[in-house]
């Protein structure tokens, strides 16, 4: 759920265009704050596909 919230926040930011690597970095920063393991680029790509489907 946290990853979706971070991705949503990034996509709503009209003043910055995020690359996939930027999105992975943003998600991993948020996950590190709550002591969770980092995620891969593939995981973020799958999350984006799910968000687009909804």
ChimeraX commands (.cxc) that place a marker at each C-alpha (Angstrom):
marker #1 position 0.00,0.00,0.00 radius 0.5
marker #1 position 2.84,2.38,0.82 radius 0.5
marker #1 position 4.35,1.89,-2.63 radius 0.5
marker #1 position 1.05,2.83,-4.27 radius 0.5
marker #1 position 0.81,5.96,-2.13 radius 0.5
marker #1 position 4.34,7.00,-3.06 radius 0.5
marker #1 position 3.74,6.35,-6.75 radius 0.5
marker #1 position 0.48,8.28,-6.63 radius 0.5
marker #1 position 2.24,11.24,-5.00 radius 0.5
marker #1 position 4.93,11.19,-7.69 radius 0.5
marker #1 position 2.42,10.99,-10.54 radius 0.5
marker #1 position 0.42,13.89,-9.12 radius 0.5
marker #1 position 3.49,16.15,-9.02 radius 0.5
marker #1 position 3.06,18.27,-12.13 radius 0.5
marker #1 position 6.37,20.06,-11.65 radius 0.5
marker #1 position 8.64,17.05,-12.01 radius 0.5
marker #1 position 8.81,14.20,-14.47 radius 0.5
marker #1 position 9.99,11.00,-12.81 radius 0.5
marker #1 position 11.94,8.27,-14.55 radius 0.5
marker #1 position 11.43,4.65,-13.52 radius 0.5
marker #1 position 14.68,4.84,-11.54 radius 0.5
marker #1 position 13.42,7.95,-9.73 radius 0.5
marker #1 position 10.21,6.12,-8.83 radius 0.5
marker #1 position 12.16,3.14,-7.49 radius 0.5
marker #1 position 14.33,5.50,-5.42 radius 0.5
marker #1 position 11.31,7.31,-3.98 radius 0.5
marker #1 position 9.62,4.05,-3.02 radius 0.5
marker #1 position 12.77,2.66,-1.47 radius 0.5
marker #1 position 13.29,5.85,0.57 radius 0.5
marker #1 position 9.79,5.52,2.00 radius 0.5
marker #1 position 10.27,1.81,2.70 radius 0.5
marker #1 position 13.58,2.39,4.48 radius 0.5
marker #1 position 11.88,4.84,6.84 radius 0.5
marker #1 position 9.73,1.99,8.16 radius 0.5
marker #1 position 12.54,-0.62,8.04 radius 0.5
marker #1 position 11.21,-2.58,5.09 radius 0.5
marker #1 position 13.38,-4.15,2.37 radius 0.5
marker #1 position 14.02,-2.34,-0.89 radius 0.5
marker #1 position 12.05,-3.24,-4.00 radius 0.5
marker #1 position 13.24,-3.82,-7.53 radius 0.5
marker #1 position 12.51,-1.92,-10.70 radius 0.5
marker #1 position 10.36,-4.85,-11.86 radius 0.5
marker #1 position 8.17,-4.57,-8.75 radius 0.5
marker #1 position 7.56,-0.88,-9.40 radius 0.5
marker #1 position 6.79,-1.59,-13.06 radius 0.5
marker #1 position 4.20,-4.16,-11.97 radius 0.5
marker #1 position 2.72,-1.67,-9.49 radius 0.5
marker #1 position 2.42,0.93,-12.25 radius 0.5
marker #1 position 0.65,-1.60,-14.49 radius 0.5
marker #1 position -1.81,-2.34,-11.71 radius 0.5
marker #1 position -2.44,1.36,-11.13 radius 0.5
marker #1 position -3.03,1.91,-14.85 radius 0.5
marker #1 position -5.51,-0.95,-14.97 radius 0.5
marker #1 position -7.61,0.61,-12.19 radius 0.5
marker link #1:1,2 radius 0.2
marker link #1:2,3 radius 0.2
marker link #1:3,4 radius 0.2
marker link #1:4,5 radius 0.2
marker link #1:5,6 radius 0.2
marker link #1:6,7 radius 0.2
marker link #1:7,8 radius 0.2
marker link #1:8,9 radius 0.2
marker link #1:9,10 radius 0.2
marker link #1:10,11 radius 0.2
marker link #1:11,12 radius 0.2
marker link #1:12,13 radius 0.2
marker link #1:13,14 radius 0.2
marker link #1:14,15 radius 0.2
marker link #1:15,16 radius 0.2
marker link #1:16,17 radius 0.2
marker link #1:17,18 radius 0.2
marker link #1:18,19 radius 0.2
marker link #1:19,20 radius 0.2
marker link #1:20,21 radius 0.2
marker link #1:21,22 radius 0.2
marker link #1:22,23 radius 0.2
marker link #1:23,24 radius 0.2
marker link #1:24,25 radius 0.2
marker link #1:25,26 radius 0.2
marker link #1:26,27 radius 0.2
marker link #1:27,28 radius 0.2
marker link #1:28,29 radius 0.2
marker link #1:29,30 radius 0.2
marker link #1:30,31 radius 0.2
marker link #1:31,32 radius 0.2
marker link #1:32,33 radius 0.2
marker link #1:33,34 radius 0.2
marker link #1:34,35 radius 0.2
marker link #1:35,36 radius 0.2
marker link #1:36,37 radius 0.2
marker link #1:37,38 radius 0.2
marker link #1:38,39 radius 0.2
marker link #1:39,40 radius 0.2
marker link #1:40,41 radius 0.2
marker link #1:41,42 radius 0.2
marker link #1:42,43 radius 0.2
marker link #1:43,44 radius 0.2
marker link #1:44,45 radius 0.2
marker link #1:45,46 radius 0.2
marker link #1:46,47 radius 0.2
marker link #1:47,48 radius 0.2
marker link #1:48,49 radius 0.2
marker link #1:49,50 radius 0.2
marker link #1:50,51 radius 0.2
marker link #1:51,52 radius 0.2
marker link #1:52,53 radius 0.2
marker link #1:53,54 radius 0.2
view
